[in-house]
Amino acid sequence: MREWRRVIGGSTEGRREKEQQRGDAALWSKCPKCGEVLYRRDLAANLDVCTRCGYHFRMNAYDRIASIADGEFIEIGQDVVSSDPLGWSDKKTYPAKLGADRERSGVSESVLCGFATIGGFPVALGVMDFHFRGGTMGRVAGERITLLLEEAERRKLPCVIFAASGGARMEEGMVALIQLAKTTAAVARFMEAGNFFMTVLTDPTTGGVSASFAFQADVIVAEPKAMIGFAGRRVIEQTIRQRLPDQFQTAEFLLEKGAIDMVVDRRSLKDTLVRLLEYTRHDTKAR
Amino acid sequence: MSNNIIVEREKGMAELERRIAELRAASAAQPLDMSTEVAALEKKYREILQELFGTLSPWEKVHMARHPARPTSLDYISRFDRFDELHGDRHYRDDPSIVGGFALLHSRPVIVIGQQRGRDTRENLRRNFGMPAPEGYRKASRLARLAARLGLPIVTFVDTKGADPGISSEEHAQSEAIASCLQAFATARVPVVATIVGEGGSGGALALAIADHVMMLEHSTYSVASPEGCAAILWSDAGKAEEAAARLKLTADDLRRFGIVDEILAEPLGGAHRNAADVVVRTLAAVDAAVARLSSLPVERLLEERYRKYRLLGEWQDERLKPIGKSH
């Protein structure tokens, strides 16, 4: 991608190396929706949206930042690192799972937080990455998001968070669940102080993350066909013992039900965010 | 045959109880003194009780928390000096799996809210097995806002497997309902005291448990997901629930050590249902003490301490995050 090298973050170098190591295998991607084989560079240039059918691939956090931020992204909370509150171990120990995910995804945890400008507007930006432990929220994600909101409140900046999450992280037990309470409290303070909060729900946004900050925002945007809901599809199907319609829990379904504000194609997402941010600036010049 | 291992275990105890009662009756009716036999049998009974229930594993506690005879939220609420139930979310319907309203706790006016499961199949169907729909959480949010406006402390009782995962709940934005409820409790400008009396399942439980003082009955459980759900998510095998229960650190002792629970309320040997009246009275006394203490704080300090409490729950540095015992 064009701009991601300008992203400031601990893992950028490692990620670049890894892409080079993967070599030819990384050249092609197949669209899971229409089956089209896509040249990786073309796909990246199209913001990971299938050039044929418009399917939105799940995006890496660094690519996402590059697609939204004007240039620099000053990361905060990188030093908040994972720990193992329960001493969890099943087939692998929890620290081993974290290590493997860091290696594979190129991100340090399930969310990256920092400051950037979007169309010239300074914002606090949080981006979740589903490739890291299914975007699950544990202590690190909760702490980073809280730090972001607190710092955004101090700087009186709007906050935009991209959600992509399977919910709370099992391996951290109640320590993970309590992060919902912590981020909720931080969101409430941030909003009560008169600041603007937006979330962009991407595929998938479920469980604890959807039941906390994702749905506490002033404006909620979603990407086309993103799966969004409280309970996972499998859980519901097991509960009701029947198959759900395909449209169920899609972004479009939620728009119709009144749960979100708009569904926006990734290729016009940045423009949309800029338009919305303009309303938060009373001194914005008329265009 | 119950699928509750505690209920199964109690069947033999019930037989022993019946024999003791028979012997007592016979002893009273006859001139023959059988008090030594009665005493011997009672001693044996107590020994078995101690053996079966003296120490419970996490999995046994999961079953204890789900015991059909375990006191439910209404068993506590009905022992308040007065309770006037309020209904409805003002949008769509009333959800019977959350009950709430005005109450007098030792003559102090409060708003009380609790998740309510049923004792039998019929009531369970009506109350959706204690799994609230969005309408339930919206009712809870409404009551929390009412409490804040009137300056009434909020008292909650938590007892749910989790929020309802059905079609209509998704259509009515379950996520938003829980997210708003969390916000209502996090920002309520009055003291909030929560007690986990049975099962505390996931976000659906947390929605009523952001509080200044969180209490938990000794054999209640509180976890990020039900053990069955956790096993299904991680290992695609709900049958490994017992293993998940052991790993999740969902007991009152574990959570007290994590600082997530502030106070543990002891239960009689064999569980709260063995002396429900006493458990209810002691619980209400503990709730009252917590409300009294918190009510004496200026509201700004109360809110600051609530924020700091949850703020610090994630900032634990490694000393407190060290694994508790390497039992696995």
Contacts between the chains, C-beta under 8 A, distances in Angstrom:
chain1	res1	chain2	res2	distance
A	83	B	318	5.8
A	83	B	321	4.6
A	84	B	321	7.3
A	84	B	323	6.5
A	85	B	258	7.2
A	85	B	316	7.7
A	85	B	321	4.6
A	85	B	323	7.5
A	86	B	247	6.6
A	86	B	248	7.3
A	86	B	249	5.1
A	86	B	323	6.5
A	86	B	324	7.9
A	87	B	322	7.9
A	87	B	323	2.5
A	87	B	324	7.2
A	87	B	326	6.4
A	87	B	328	7.6
A	88	B	247	6.1
A	89	B	247	7.9
A	89	B	328	6.4
A	90	B	234	6.7
A	90	B	235	7.0
A	90	B	243	8.0
A	90	B	247	7.4
A	139	B	314	5.1
A	139	B	316	7.8
A	139	B	321	7.8
A	142	B	314	4.7
A	143	B	314	4.5
A	143	B	315	6.5
A	146	B	311	6.8
A	146	B	314	6.8
A	166	B	233	7.9
A	168	B	202	7.5
A	168	B	203	7.4
A	168	B	224	5.0
A	168	B	225	7.5
A	169	B	224	7.7
A	170	B	224	6.1
A	170	B	225	6.4
A	170	B	230	5.1
A	170	B	233	5.9
A	170	B	234	5.4
A	170	B	248	7.7
A	171	B	234	7.9
A	172	B	224	7.4
A	173	B	223	6.5
A	173	B	224	5.1
A	173	B	247	7.8
A	173	B	248	4.8
A	173	B	249	5.0
A	173	B	250	7.0
A	174	B	222	6.2
A	174	B	223	6.3
A	174	B	224	5.8
A	174	B	248	7.8
A	174	B	249	6.8
A	174	B	250	7.0
A	174	B	254	8.0
A	174	B	255	5.9
A	174	B	258	6.5
A	174	B	260	5.4
A	175	B	258	6.3
A	175	B	260	7.7
A	175	B	313	7.6
A	175	B	314	7.8
A	175	B	321	7.7
A	176	B	224	5.3
A	177	B	202	6.6
A	177	B	203	6.9
A	177	B	206	5.8
A	177	B	223	7.6
A	177	B	224	4.3
A	178	B	206	7.6
A	178	B	260	5.7
A	178	B	310	7.0
A	178	B	313	5.0
A	178	B	314	7.3
A	179	B	314	5.9
A	180	B	182	6.4
A	180	B	203	6.1
A	180	B	206	6.0
A	181	B	182	6.6
A	181	B	186	6.8
A	181	B	206	6.3
A	181	B	210	4.9
A	181	B	310	4.8
A	181	B	313	7.5
A	182	B	310	4.6
A	182	B	311	6.2
A	182	B	313	6.1
A	182	B	314	5.2
A	184	B	179	7.4
A	184	B	182	4.3
A	184	B	183	5.7
A	184	B	186	5.0
A	184	B	210	7.2
A	185	B	186	4.5
A	185	B	187	7.9
A	185	B	210	7.7
A	185	B	306	7.4
A	185	B	307	5.3
A	185	B	310	5.1
A	185	B	311	7.0
A	186	B	311	7.7
A	187	B	183	7.3
A	188	B	183	5.3
A	188	B	186	5.3
A	188	B	187	4.8
A	189	B	307	7.0
A	192	B	187	7.2
A	207	B	203	7.3
A	208	B	202	7.5
A	208	B	203	5.2
A	208	B	224	8.0
A	210	B	175	3.9
A	210	B	179	7.7
A	211	B	163	7.7
A	211	B	174	7.2
A	211	B	175	4.6
A	211	B	178	4.0
A	211	B	179	5.4
A	211	B	182	7.6
A	211	B	203	4.6
A	211	B	207	7.9
A	212	B	178	7.7
A	212	B	179	5.3
A	212	B	182	6.0
A	212	B	203	7.5
A	213	B	179	7.4
A	214	B	175	7.0
A	214	B	179	7.3
A	215	B	173	7.3
A	215	B	175	4.9
A	215	B	176	4.2
A	215	B	179	4.0
A	215	B	180	7.6
A	216	B	179	5.0
A	216	B	180	7.4
A	216	B	182	8.0
A	216	B	183	5.9
A	228	B	175	7.8
A	229	B	170	5.2
A	229	B	174	7.7
A	229	B	175	6.8
A	230	B	163	6.6
A	230	B	165	7.0
A	230	B	169	7.0
A	230	B	170	6.4
A	230	B	174	3.9
A	230	B	175	4.4
A	230	B	178	7.1
A	230	B	203	7.9
A	231	B	163	7.9
A	231	B	165	3.3
A	231	B	169	7.6
A	231	B	170	6.9
A	231	B	174	7.3
A	235	B	165	5.0
A	235	B	229	7.5
A	235	B	232	8.0
A	236	B	165	5.3
A	236	B	166	6.7
A	236	B	167	6.7
A	236	B	170	7.0
A	239	B	165	5.3
A	239	B	166	6.3
A	240	B	166	6.4
A	240	B	167	6.4
A	244	B	167	7.3
A	248	B	167	7.4
A	248	B	170	7.2
A	249	B	170	6.1
A	254	B	173	7.5
A	257	B	171	5.6
A	257	B	172	7.6
A	257	B	173	6.6
A	258	B	173	7.5
A	259	B	173	4.2
A	259	B	175	7.7
A	259	B	176	5.9
